[in-house]
Amino acid sequence: MFSPIKKMTLTAMITAITTLTSSFLFIPVGFVKAFPIQHLANILTAVLLGPAYAVTQAFLVSLIRNISGTGSIFAFPGSMFGALLAAFLYRRTQRLTFACIGEVTGTGILGSLACYPIAALLLGEKATLFGMLPAFLLSSFSGAIFAFILLKILLKNDYMKGFFHEKSTNHRRL
């Protein structure tokens, strides 16, 4: 669909926009920052570019957010599991609904479970799982809703539809 250079450029653009919005569009939920734009970006990258670029974008945003002080260590496993599962399910089914389900499942459940040992080690609390699971689910679910609405609007445009479905009659290359 896209050349590797265009895929890297689009990944960098999505990473930059997502990182910039992280400083003012987040919801503090306990010791976790709920960041729905990250989940929107994960689904957008997963649908447009595939698993490798989605996971790369999620990792880069998490890294930059941690370096700049707007993120936490919990962003790494949560966002990367969600991006990978969203891309995998979308690639298998070609359905946006499954990409959103993959993001919520990957981030909300698998990501929060992966963060539990880190939280238990850093925070020293055994009940951290029950604090992380609802926060991750809330963040990923709201981001998935935003992504679903945005992508449905984009798919109504015949020109944009070609970007999502390579074998469509309206497929156009940039």
N, C-alpha and C positions, 0 to 999 in steps of 0.2 A: 504494500500500500504506500508507505513512505520510504524514502531512502534512509540509510542509517544516519546521515548528517541531519536530515530533517527530523528524525526521531529524537536525536540528541538535543537538537535545538528546542523542539517542543517540550521535551523533558526539562530542560534548563529553564524555559519560560514558566512552566507550571510550578517548578521548584521555587523560582524567584517570587512569583505571585503568592504562593502558599506561605513562604517564609515571611514576606512583608506583612501579610494580614495577621500573622500569629501574634504580633505585638498588641493588637487591639481587638481582635475577634476571638475571644476565648471565654469559657465559662469555668470559674473555679469550683470544683466539686471535691471537697476535702483536700487531700494532698495531691490530687491529680488535676491537671488543667484539661477540661473538655474542649477539644478543638475541632468542631465539625467541618471546617474548611479543609483540614487534612484528609478527612474521609471522602469529601467531595473530590479532591484532587486524586486520591487513590483510585476511585472508581473511574474518573475521567481518563487517567493515564492507563488504567487497566483495559478499558474499552478501546481507546484509540491506539495504544502502542503495544500492549501485551505485558506478560509477566516480568520480564527482565527490566524493562523500563519503569514499570510500576514500582517494583521493589527498590530500584535505584533511586527513584524520585522520593519514595518514603524514607529511605535511609538518609539521603542528602538533606531533606527538610528537617528530620530529627537531629541530625548532626549540627546543622547551622543554628537551629533553635536552641540546642544545648550550649553551643559555643557563645551565642549572643545572650543567653540567660532568660530566654522566653519559653523554654521547654524544660522537660524533666527527663531523667533517664528512662522513664516508663514509656516514652514515645517510641523508642526503637522497636521493641518486640511487638507492641500493639499495632503500629502502623504497617510494619513490614508483613506480618501475618495476614492482615486484612487486605493489603494490596495484592499479595500473592494469591490468596484464595479468590478474590474478586476477579482477577485476570484469568485464573485457571477455569473458574466456572463460566465466565463469559466466553472464553475460547471454546469450551466444550459445548455450550448450549446456544451461543449467539443471542442470548436473551438478557436484556438489561436488568430484569428482575433478579436473575440469578447472580449477576455481578453485585448487586446491592445486598443480597442475602450473604454472599461470600464475604463482603466487607464487614457486615455486622457480626457474622459468625467468627471470622478470622480475628477481628479486633476485639469485639465485645466479649467473646468467650475464650478463644485460644490465646489472644494477646494478654488478657487479664490473668489467665492461668500462668502464662510465661513470666509475667511481672511479679507474681506472688513471691517466688524465692528472693528476688531482688528487694522487694519491699520488706519482707521479713528480715532480711539481713541488714538493710539500711535503717529501717524504722523500728526493728525489734519487736514488732507486734505480730501475734499469731492470727489475729482477726482481720488482717489487711485484705484478704481475698474478698470479704464481704463489702469492703469499702471500694475496692477497685472494680469489681464486676458491674455494679450498677452505673458507675461513672463511665466506664468504657462502653457499656451498652447504650447509654444515653448519648454520648458523643458520636458513636458510629452510626446509630440509628438516625439521628438528626442529620448528619452529613450524607447518609445514604438517601434520605428523602430529598434533600437539596439536589443531589446528583441526579436522581431519577427525574425530577421535574426539569432540570436544566437539559439533560440529554433528550428527554421526550420533546421538548420545545425545539431543540436542534434537529431532531429527526423529522420534524414536520417540514423542514426546508429540504427540497430536492437536492440542492447543491451539497448541503452538509451530509445528507443521507449517503452519498457516495463515499465519504470518509469512513463511515462505520461499516459499510457492507462492500467489500472489495469486488464482489461479483455482480453488483447491482448495475442496472443499465445506466444509471446516472453517475457512475464512478468517474471521478475526474482527478487528475494528478495536479499537484501544485507546481 
